Amino acid sequence: MRLLLFLVSLSALAQDYDLIIRNGRVLDGTGNPWFHADIGVKSGRITAVGDLKQARAAQTIDATGKYVTPGFIDMHSHSDRDLADPKLKFNRNMVAQGITISVVNQDGRSPESIQQQRSVYEKQGIGNHVILMTGHGSVRSRAMKNRDREKAADADIDAMRKLVEQGMREGAWGLSAGLEYVPGRYSDTRELIELVKAVKPFRGVYISHERSEGRDPMWKIASDPTPAADLLDAVRETIEIGRATGVPVVCSHIKAKGANYWGSSHAATQLIRRAREEGIPVYADQYPYETSGSDGNTVLMPLWAIAAPGVKVSGQIDGDRATMRNAKENLAERLKDPDTAAKIRGDIAHEIERRGGASRVVVWDAHLPQYKQKTIGQIAADLRVSPVEAVIWLQRNGLDGVPGGARMRGFSLSEEDLEHFMREDYMATCTDGAANMGHPRSYGAYPRKLRRYALDRGAITLPHAVRSMSGLPAQILGLKDRGRIDNGYWADLVVFDPARVRETAEMFAPEKYPEGVDWVLVNGVPVVASGKFTDAIPGKVLTPDKDAR
């Protein structure tokens, strides 16, 4: 009888798991070396890590020779529109990389109602978890309306603060800013400090697309005398916001942009290290690519040079492109004046350098097939002119309705800077991507970091890479039971094959899924199973009141 009772008890124990991942090399998200273990999952949570040879479960995954990691957290994602789309709510391009949490509403942009956005996700279901930010730029426009390009008065800041608090009460995780964009670029540090203070009682964070990512901001042109910040000024401002508020602050998708600014990653990281030694909670994130921007949006021609007569152009920014009419004729007329022509050429030379130099600006699409996928330097050599004159030629002879006459991409970052940044222990990972964005980072950022920088180049260790994708962002956000493999943590898990993991997305074919990410679990539910999408929608909207420490 006692033997029978023992066998019944053992049988009940053996059936106690919904899923077991067996024989994996566990990288737990802390940065520690991997260890062999089985992982038992029940009711969406990890309930055992160890030797489960005698246990059984409804589903078993054999991870022999593979790594098992926490689900990856995308610190800077533009998946908010995708997740709201019934056809894209599965977020395939992100879960294919192992991303189980997307932090959205970035660059200071968010909908008017966080509650309504949250409701859409919760009612229709989403493929992975989402964290919502409140956007500083959107709040500024709502509070100041048509004055949002002015300095904020005390009453404006008070109105903005109330909107930020409203967003936090509705479930936002913090404040995002886009300080190179309109209207964020018209704010000052005092305004930002006061608004970031408003997220502290809610355990919020501040994530900033900073005022500059190189020698000067993206809107700056050489002929514009307006003073502007460089990367180091921008990092100092983010540090000051962290110092004044005590809120964790993030220098988002940090980079050292421009051939004339390469190497400055060392000065930027020194600033951050010193601030952290003072106790200031400052962090950063990055995506592992030498090119920024999205699908062919680099314009080397100053927009004011091709704008319609009477149209005021405030700089080299996206919002001004809709004002372009008869660009070829406008440019030809302005080139007739020697002083104006000299300014145009100076602005072009400045932009070529900022985009990485003539040998690193590649034409995405052009009116002549032979110039597609060629650099500005190669086109200049073919035309037997200088790179500046080649840019003018493309505008005057190129695609109608396209600023610059051709769609281009600048490889404006140095791989040495990329690797220096990613070695820092406070440096998280992000995609800065979304479906249909036209950049391979939207489909391959995380597998690329694993394959190219950890497994192949050895620029970082594999435990370091995984921590930058899981445990570290969880620490920054203050997540209480995600980002690690441990008992009681939610079963957001990834199983990848080190022999096969890689991105397949390419610069001119960016919308291709990676390989080697075999299993992705969100709250214990497979959204990728044996390398195939399940289109399950177990994702949740995470909020500080429920999910923060």
Buried (B, 14 or more C-beta within 10 A) or exposed (E): EEEEEEEEEEEEEEEBBBBBBBBBBBBBBBBEEBEEBBBBBBEBBBBBBBEBEEBEBEEBBEBEEBBBBBBBBBBBBBBBEBBBEEEBBBBBBBBBBBBBBBBBBBBBBBBBEBBEBBBBBBEEBBBBBBBBBBBBBBBBBBBBEEBBEEEBEEEBBEBBBEBBBBBBEBBBBBBBBBBBBBBBBBBEBEBBBBBBBBBBEBBBBBBBBBBBBBBBBBBBBBBBEEEBBBBBBBBBBBBBBBBBBEBBBBBBBBBBBBBEBBEBBEEBBEBBEEBBEEEBBBBBBBBBBBBBBBBBBBBBBBBBBBBEEEBEBBBBBBEBBEBBEBBBEBBBEBBEEEEBBEBBBBBBBBBBBBBBBBBBBBBBBBBBEEBBBBBBBBBBBEBEBBBBBBBBBBBBBBBEEBBBBBBBBBBBBBBBBBBBBBBBEBBBBBBBBBBBBBBBBBBBBBBBBBBBBBBEEEBBBBBBBBBBBBBBBBBBBBBBBBBBBEEEBBBBBBBBBBEBBBBBBEBEEBBBBBBBBBBBBBBBBBBBBEBEBBEBBBBBBBBBEEBBE
